[in-house]
Amino acid sequence: MLQTVIIVNGSINSGKSTVAQKLANIISDCVFIEGDELGNHDSDLEKWIPTVLQAIVQHARELDCQNIFVAFPLRHEDWEYLQQHLNADLICVTLSPPMKVALSTRNSRQLENWERKRIQEMYNDGYHERDFSYLIHDNAQETPEETAHFIAQFLTKKLKKPLDQCMKKFEFPSFRTERLILREIIEADAPSYEKNFATYDVISELNREVPWPYPKGGVLEYMRTEIFPKQGKDAWVWGIVLKDKPNEIIGSIGLWKEGSPENRGFWLAKKFWGQGIMTEAVIPVMNYAFDVIGFDKLTFANAAGNKRSRRIKEKTGARLIRLEPAEFVNSDYKQREIWELTKQEWYKSQGRNC
């Protein structure tokens, strides 16, 4: 298969290095090259750029990987050189924040005077709007992670693969209980996920930030922007399926390293309420949280008045520590309960020794 080389183009301080590196972290079979670290920086610009381009071509020939992300600003003649010398599918993505944004302090980077002057020159020369770009994207209002994922979605169309198939894979844990399988969520799960999730009974007890009515196609977008980029890094989200219906998502349960304040959340289709399914699902996930990820303490939250969610916490050893104001989709809920569960408390509730 023909190698793909993706150049992330843009001016100084457009975010190209940070975004290209994050893309290389989430796209499978991929290597990141920082163009500014190639060639002899002591030479003047006209001598330095050709040495960088030659080095990019040489790296591409030597690297045994399908995708290469390169952060480097391109002139038209640079693009033509790479087209002539790379035996690869060549794609350029240009980051194009307004010049005033590129001239500002971004991600704590303090610009030197020569960098400010060079940024102005680069915008005057049109680096932010190269016509050979497959995508020109204003990333001024986005985090680098958001920009990387937006570009990743674009690239999946070019590569003609679903996003989850292009993402780097790790061995995501799956669990089997008496009735259930907890497994990794994939794009093909979006229809059943949305069918069972996007009902008022389920969404009404969630934070007000969850939209209602829930938009059609919203689950797939959520997967692409919130689940896949963070899976196994900052968050772990399992789809819950019945053993005899392994392709239908009836609920999900997730863990997050950084809580707000909760580190765990879950939902379950209404027709499965009252059957002990979520309590059954919680047990292997809590074991994984404490035994593998290494949490010492987890924080949970639920709408005050959500008796089902409260009961799950009580049955699994959590302590109610406070009530506080909160807003939910169902405006009748005015407060949320905050719970804590330590590793020692979890082990005790399961009859385990620390």
C-alpha positions in Angstrom: 0.0 0.0 0.0 1.3 3.5 -0.9 2.7 5.4 2.1 0.8 8.6 3.1 2.8 11.7 4.0 0.7 14.5 5.6 2.3 17.9 5.9 0.9 20.1 8.6 1.6 23.6 7.2 1.2 27.0 8.8 3.1 30.0 10.1 5.2 30.0 13.2 2.9 29.6 16.3 0.0 28.4 14.2 0.1 25.1 16.3 1.4 22.9 13.5 4.0 21.0 15.6 1.7 20.4 18.5 -1.2 19.3 16.3 0.9 17.1 14.1 2.3 15.3 17.1 -1.1 14.7 18.6 -2.3 13.4 15.2 0.6 11.0 15.2 -0.4 9.9 18.7 -4.0 8.9 17.6 -3.6 7.7 14.1 -2.4 4.1 13.7 0.9 3.0 12.1 2.2 6.5 12.2 5.4 8.6 12.8 5.8 12.3 13.6 8.6 14.4 12.1 9.4 17.9 13.3 10.7 19.6 10.2 12.3 22.5 12.2 14.7 19.9 13.7 16.0 18.8 10.3 18.8 20.4 8.4 21.4 23.0 9.5 19.8 25.8 11.4 23.0 27.9 11.1 22.5 28.3 7.4 20.3 31.0 5.9 16.7 30.2 5.1 17.2 29.6 1.4 19.9 27.0 2.1 18.2 25.5 5.1 14.8 24.7 3.5 16.2 22.4 0.8 18.1 20.4 3.3 14.9 20.0 5.3 13.0 18.8 2.2 15.7 16.3 1.3 15.7 15.0 4.9 11.9 14.6 4.8 12.2 12.5 1.6 15.0 10.4 3.0 13.0 9.7 6.3 10.0 8.7 4.3 12.0 6.2 2.3 13.6 4.7 5.4 10.6 4.7 7.8 8.6 1.4 7.9 5.2 2.9 8.6 2.0 3.7 6.6 1.5 7.3 7.7 4.0 10.1 8.4 3.0 13.5 9.8 5.4 16.3 9.2 5.2 19.8 10.8 6.8 22.2 8.3 5.7 25.4 6.5 5.6 25.1 2.7 6.2 27.4 -0.2 4.8 26.4 -3.6 8.3 25.3 -4.8 8.6 23.1 -1.7 5.3 21.4 -2.4 6.4 20.7 -6.0 9.7 19.3 -4.8 8.0 16.9 -2.4 5.5 15.8 -5.2 8.4 15.0 -7.5 10.6 13.2 -5.0 8.2 11.4 -2.6 6.8 8.0 -3.7 3.8 8.5 -1.5 0.3 9.9 -1.3 1.1 13.5 -0.3 -1.5 15.6 1.6 -1.1 19.1 2.9 -3.3 20.4 5.8 -2.9 24.1 6.6 -3.6 25.7 10.0 -4.9 29.2 9.5 -5.6 31.1 12.7 -5.9 34.9 12.2 -2.5 36.6 12.2 -3.2 38.4 15.5 -3.7 35.0 17.1 -0.5 33.6 15.8 1.3 36.7 17.1 -0.2 36.2 20.6 1.0 33.9 23.4 -0.4 30.5 22.8 0.1 27.5 25.1 2.6 29.6 27.2 4.9 30.1 24.2 6.6 33.5 24.5 7.5 34.8 21.0 10.8 36.5 20.3 10.9 39.6 18.2 12.4 37.8 15.2 9.5 35.3 15.4 6.9 38.1 15.4 8.6 39.6 12.4 8.7 36.2 10.6 5.0 35.5 11.3 4.0 38.7 9.7 6.2 37.9 6.7 4.7 34.4 6.5 1.1 35.7 6.5 2.1 38.3 3.8 3.5 35.4 1.8 0.3 33.4 2.1 1.5 30.4 4.2 -1.9 30.4 5.9 -3.8 29.9 2.6 -1.8 27.7 0.4 -3.9 26.6 -2.6 -2.3 23.1 -2.7 -3.9 22.4 0.7 -6.4 19.7 1.0 -7.8 21.4 4.1 -7.4 25.0 5.4 -8.5 25.2 9.0 -8.9 28.1 11.4 -7.9 26.5 14.8 -7.9 29.7 16.8 -10.8 28.7 19.1 -9.8 25.1 19.5 -7.5 23.1 21.8 -4.8 21.1 20.0 -6.7 18.0 20.8 -9.9 19.3 19.1 -7.9 20.4 16.0 -6.2 17.1 15.8 -9.4 15.2 16.0 -11.1 17.5 13.4 -8.2 16.8 11.0 -8.3 13.1 11.8 -12.0 13.0 10.7 -11.1 14.7 7.5 -8.2 12.3 6.8 -10.4 9.3 7.3 -12.5 10.4 4.3 -9.2 10.7 2.3 -8.1 7.3 3.6 -11.6 5.9 3.2 -11.7 4.2 6.6 -14.0 4.7 9.6 -12.2 6.8 12.2 -12.0 4.1 14.8 -10.2 1.9 12.3 -7.6 4.6 11.7 -7.0 5.2 15.4 -4.0 3.7 17.2 -5.1 0.5 18.9 -4.3 -0.7 22.3 -5.6 -3.7 24.1 -8.8 -2.3 25.4 -10.0 -4.6 28.2 -13.3 -6.4 27.8 -15.2 -8.0 30.7 -17.7 -10.9 30.9 -20.2 -11.2 33.7 -23.0 -13.6 34.2 -25.3 -11.8 31.7 -23.1 -9.1 30.1 -20.2 -8.3 27.9 -18.5 -4.9 28.5 -16.4 -4.1 25.5 -14.8 -1.3 23.4 -17.3 1.0 21.6 -16.8 1.3 17.8 -18.5 3.4 15.1 -20.8 0.5 14.1 -22.4 0.8 17.5 -23.7 4.3 16.9 -27.2 3.3 15.8 -28.0 1.0 18.7 -26.3 3.3 21.2 -28.4 6.3 19.9 -31.7 4.2 19.9 -31.3 3.2 23.5 -29.7 6.4 24.8 -31.6 9.2 23.1 -34.8 8.9 25.1 -36.1 11.4 27.7 -36.2 8.8 30.4 -32.4 8.2 30.1 -31.3 11.8 29.3 -33.6 13.6 31.8 -31.4 12.6 34.8 -28.1 13.7 33.1 -26.3 17.0 33.4 -28.0 19.9 31.6 -25.1 20.1 29.2 -26.5 17.0 27.4 -28.8 18.4 24.7 -32.5 17.6 24.7 -34.1 16.8 22.2 -31.0 14.8 21.4 -29.7 15.6 17.9 -29.9 12.8 15.3 -26.4 11.6 14.6 -25.2 13.1 17.9 -23.9 9.8 19.3 -21.5 9.3 16.3 -20.2 12.8 16.8 -19.8 12.2 20.5 -17.8 9.0 19.8 -15.5 10.8 17.4 -14.9 13.9 19.5 -15.1 12.5 23.1 -14.6 8.8 23.2 -12.1 7.7 20.5 -9.4 10.4 21.1 -9.3 9.8 24.9 -9.9 6.1 25.0 -7.2 4.4 27.1 -5.4 7.6 27.8 -7.5 9.9 29.9 -10.8 7.9 29.8 -12.1 4.4 29.4 -15.6 3.9 28.0 -17.2 0.5 27.7 -20.3 -0.5 25.8 -22.7 -2.8 27.7 -24.2 -5.6 25.7 -26.1 -8.7 26.6 -24.3 -12.0 25.9 -27.0 -13.2 23.6 -27.1 -9.8 21.7 -23.5 -8.7 21.4 -24.1 -6.1 18.7 -26.7 -4.0 20.5 -25.4 -1.4 23.0 -27.9 -1.2 25.8 -25.8 1.1 28.0 -22.3 2.3 28.7 -20.1 2.9 31.7 -17.0 5.2 31.7 -14.1 6.3 33.8 -12.3 9.6 33.6 -8.9 10.5 35.2 -9.9 14.1 35.6 -13.4 14.4 37.2 -15.7 17.3 37.3 -16.0 16.1 40.0 -17.1 12.6 39.1 -14.7 10.0 37.7 -17.4 7.6 36.6 -20.6 7.8 34.7 -23.1 5.4 33.2 -26.5 5.1 31.5 -28.8 2.1 30.8 -31.8 1.8 28.4 -35.0 2.1 30.4 -36.3 -1.4 29.5 -33.4 -2.9 31.5 -33.9 -0.9 34.6 -34.5 -2.7 37.9 -32.7 -5.9 36.8 -29.4 -5.4 38.5 -27.6 -4.9 35.2 -25.7 -1.8 36.1 -24.6 -3.1 39.4 -23.3 -6.2 37.6 -21.5 -4.0 35.1 -19.9 -1.7 37.8 -18.0 -4.5 39.5 -15.4 -5.4 36.8 -15.0 -1.7 36.0 -14.3 -0.8 39.6 -11.8 -3.7 39.8 -10.0 -2.3 36.7 -10.1 1.3 38.1 -8.3 0.3 41.3 -6.3 -2.7 40.3 -5.0 -1.6 36.8 -5.4 2.1 36.3 -4.3 2.8 39.9 -7.0 5.0 41.3 -6.8 5.4 45.1 -10.2 7.1 45.3 -13.1 7.7 42.9 -15.7 10.4 43.0 -19.3 9.8 41.8 -22.3 12.1 41.3 -26.0 11.7 40.6 -29.1 13.8 40.6 -30.5 14.0 44.2 -33.7 12.0 43.7 -32.3 9.5 41.3 -32.8 6.5 43.5 -31.5 3.8 41.1 -28.2 5.5 40.7 -28.0 6.2 44.5 -28.7 2.5 45.2 -25.9 1.3 43.0 -23.4 3.5 44.9 -24.7 2.3 48.3 -24.4 -1.4 47.2 -20.9 -1.0 46.1 -19.5 0.7 49.2 -19.5 4.4 48.3 -20.0 7.2 50.9 -22.3 10.2 50.4 -20.2 13.2 51.3 -22.3 16.2 50.3 -25.2 17.8 48.4 -24.6 20.7 46.1 -26.6 22.8 43.6 -26.7 21.4 40.0 -28.7 21.6 36.8 -30.1 18.6 34.9 -32.1 18.1 31.7 -35.1 17.5 34.0 -35.3 20.9 35.7 -37.2 19.3 38.7 -33.7 18.1 39.9 -32.0 21.0 41.7 -29.1 19.3 43.5 -26.6 16.5 43.0 -25.2 14.0 45.5 -21.4 13.7 45.6 -20.0 10.3 46.7 -16.5 8.9 47.3 -15.2 5.4 47.1 -11.6 4.6 48.2 -9.7 1.5 47.2 -9.9 0.2 50.7 -13.7 0.7 50.8 -14.2 -1.0 47.5 -12.1 -4.0 48.5 -14.0 -4.2 51.8 -17.4 -4.2 50.0 -16.2 -7.1 47.8 -14.6 -9.1 50.6 -11.1 -8.5 49.3 -7.9 -7.8 51.2 -6.0 -4.6 50.3 
